[in-house]
Amino acid sequence: MNTPRFDGRADLGFAWSVKDSFLQYIRSMPDGSIRWGDGASVTRDGQFYFPLTSVRQTPAGLDLQFGGEVRFVAHRGLLAVTLTNPLIRIVGTSGVLINGSDGARDDLCQIDLTAQTHDDDVLMWLDAHVALTAAGSDLFAGTYKIDEVMAPMTIRVPLAQDVSVSADILTSADV
């Protein structure tokens, strides 16, 4: 895939607030903390932002790799949820949020990517529907069930001038 250069562009990545009730719970705990680093940050709207680090075309679709880490901790560490170096794997109009690095990776959420738009050289999915998978439910210790609706996600990636998302894969087409 011929992808425009995106190093250092702060507008490329994804923003997600996970789930409002979860954030409220962490913040209500006397020892609750939310920490971010390694490139992750917080937007003006309070969403966690993970910067895009690479785009790789696969036989089935696209792998969008993001950097950064966000940690949610409470109950003296008994509640500990970490999102680190997430990957979004896109196949057709669906995505999977994959958490973790190296060999330990879990498919946390399904993302509905049917509603896309673009602005100049940026392909966007605004407020995409996100639902937990079994591994995602496990990450939250079963508090949120499989298919639980999470906060919507916004994804912004570079758009090569000769590609657009089709029902099957990013393929050559007019945008």
Secondary structure as a PSIPRED ss2 file (coil, helix, strand):
# PSIPRED VFORMAT (PSIPRED V4.0)

   1 M C   1.000  0.000  0.000
   2 N C   1.000  0.000  0.000
   3 T C   1.000  0.000  0.000
   4 P C   1.000  0.000  0.000
   5 R C   1.000  0.000  0.000
   6 F C   1.000  0.000  0.000
   7 D C   1.000  0.000  0.000
   8 G C   1.000  0.000  0.000
   9 R C   1.000  0.000  0.000
  10 A C   1.000  0.000  0.000
  11 D C   1.000  0.000  0.000
  12 L C   1.000  0.000  0.000
  13 G E   0.000  0.000  1.000
  14 F E   0.000  0.000  1.000
  15 A E   0.000  0.000  1.000
  16 W E   0.000  0.000  1.000
  17 S C   1.000  0.000  0.000
  18 V C   1.000  0.000  0.000
  19 K C   1.000  0.000  0.000
  20 D H   0.000  1.000  0.000
  21 S H   0.000  1.000  0.000
  22 F H   0.000  1.000  0.000
  23 L H   0.000  1.000  0.000
  24 Q H   0.000  1.000  0.000
  25 Y H   0.000  1.000  0.000
  26 I H   0.000  1.000  0.000
  27 R H   0.000  1.000  0.000
  28 S H   0.000  1.000  0.000
  29 M C   1.000  0.000  0.000
  30 P C   1.000  0.000  0.000
  31 D C   1.000  0.000  0.000
  32 G C   1.000  0.000  0.000
  33 S E   0.000  0.000  1.000
  34 I E   0.000  0.000  1.000
  35 R E   0.000  0.000  1.000
  36 W E   0.000  0.000  1.000
  37 G E   0.000  0.000  1.000
  38 D C   1.000  0.000  0.000
  39 G C   1.000  0.000  0.000
  40 A C   1.000  0.000  0.000
  41 S E   0.000  0.000  1.000
  42 V E   0.000  0.000  1.000
  43 T C   1.000  0.000  0.000
  44 R C   1.000  0.000  0.000
  45 D C   1.000  0.000  0.000
  46 G C   1.000  0.000  0.000
  47 Q C   1.000  0.000  0.000
  48 F E   0.000  0.000  1.000
  49 Y E   0.000  0.000  1.000
  50 F E   0.000  0.000  1.000
  51 P E   0.000  0.000  1.000
  52 L E   0.000  0.000  1.000
  53 T E   0.000  0.000  1.000
  54 S E   0.000  0.000  1.000
  55 V E   0.000  0.000  1.000
  56 R E   0.000  0.000  1.000
  57 Q E   0.000  0.000  1.000
  58 T C   1.000  0.000  0.000
  59 P C   1.000  0.000  0.000
  60 A C   1.000  0.000  0.000
  61 G C   1.000  0.000  0.000
  62 L E   0.000  0.000  1.000
  63 D E   0.000  0.000  1.000
  64 L E   0.000  0.000  1.000
  65 Q E   0.000  0.000  1.000
  66 F E   0.000  0.000  1.000
  67 G C   1.000  0.000  0.000
  68 G C   1.000  0.000  0.000
  69 E E   0.000  0.000  1.000
  70 V E   0.000  0.000  1.000
  71 R E   0.000  0.000  1.000
  72 F E   0.000  0.000  1.000
  73 V E   0.000  0.000  1.000
  74 A E   0.000  0.000  1.000
  75 H H   0.000  1.000  0.000
  76 R H   0.000  1.000  0.000
  77 G H   0.000  1.000  0.000
  78 L C   1.000  0.000  0.000
  79 L E   0.000  0.000  1.000
  80 A E   0.000  0.000  1.000
  81 V E   0.000  0.000  1.000
  82 T E   0.000  0.000  1.000
  83 L E   0.000  0.000  1.000
  84 T E   0.000  0.000  1.000
  85 N C   1.000  0.000  0.000
  86 P C   1.000  0.000  0.000
  87 L E   0.000  0.000  1.000
  88 I E   0.000  0.000  1.000
  89 R E   0.000  0.000  1.000
  90 I E   0.000  0.000  1.000
  91 V E   0.000  0.000  1.000
  92 G C   1.000  0.000  0.000
  93 T C   1.000  0.000  0.000
  94 S E   0.000  0.000  1.000
  95 G E   0.000  0.000  1.000
  96 V E   0.000  0.000  1.000
  97 L E   0.000  0.000  1.000
  98 I E   0.000  0.000  1.000
  99 N E   0.000  0.000  1.000
 100 G E   0.000  0.000  1.000
 101 S E   0.000  0.000  1.000
 102 D C   1.000  0.000  0.000
 103 G C   1.000  0.000  0.000
 104 A E   0.000  0.000  1.000
 105 R E   0.000  0.000  1.000
 106 D E   0.000  0.000  1.000
 107 D E   0.000  0.000  1.000
 108 L E   0.000  0.000  1.000
 109 C E   0.000  0.000  1.000
 110 Q E   0.000  0.000  1.000
 111 I E   0.000  0.000  1.000
 112 D E   0.000  0.000  1.000
 113 L C   1.000  0.000  0.000
 114 T C   1.000  0.000  0.000
 115 A C   1.000  0.000  0.000
 116 Q C   1.000  0.000  0.000
 117 T E   0.000  0.000  1.000
 118 H E   0.000  0.000  1.000
 119 D E   0.000  0.000  1.000
 120 D C   1.000  0.000  0.000
 121 D C   1.000  0.000  0.000
 122 V E   0.000  0.000  1.000
 123 L E   0.000  0.000  1.000
 124 M E   0.000  0.000  1.000
 125 W E   0.000  0.000  1.000
 126 L E   0.000  0.000  1.000
 127 D E   0.000  0.000  1.000
 128 A E   0.000  0.000  1.000
 129 H C   1.000  0.000  0.000
 130 V E   0.000  0.000  1.000
 131 A E   0.000  0.000  1.000
 132 L E   0.000  0.000  1.000
 133 T C   1.000  0.000  0.000
 134 A H   0.000  1.000  0.000
 135 A H   0.000  1.000  0.000
 136 G H   0.000  1.000  0.000
 137 S H   0.000  1.000  0.000
 138 D H   0.000  1.000  0.000
 139 L H   0.000  1.000  0.000
 140 F C   1.000  0.000  0.000
 141 A C   1.000  0.000  0.000
 142 G C   1.000  0.000  0.000
 143 T C   1.000  0.000  0.000
 144 Y C   1.000  0.000  0.000
 145 K C   1.000  0.000  0.000
 146 I C   1.000  0.000  0.000
 147 D C   1.000  0.000  0.000
 148 E C   1.000  0.000  0.000
 149 V E   0.000  0.000  1.000
 150 M C   1.000  0.000  0.000
 151 A C   1.000  0.000  0.000
 152 P C   1.000  0.000  0.000
 153 M E   0.000  0.000  1.000
 154 T E   0.000  0.000  1.000
 155 I E   0.000  0.000  1.000
 156 R E   0.000  0.000  1.000
 157 V E   0.000  0.000  1.000
 158 P E   0.000  0.000  1.000
 159 L C   1.000  0.000  0.000
 160 A C   1.000  0.000  0.000
 161 Q C   1.000  0.000  0.000
 162 D C   1.000  0.000  0.000
 163 V E   0.000  0.000  1.000
 164 S E   0.000  0.000  1.000
 165 V E   0.000  0.000  1.000
 166 S C   1.000  0.000  0.000
 167 A C   1.000  0.000  0.000
 168 D C   1.000  0.000  0.000
 169 I C   1.000  0.000  0.000
 170 L E   0.000  0.000  1.000
 171 T E   0.000  0.000  1.000
 172 S E   0.000  0.000  1.000
 173 A C   1.000  0.000  0.000
 174 D C   1.000  0.000  0.000
 175 V C   1.000  0.000  0.000
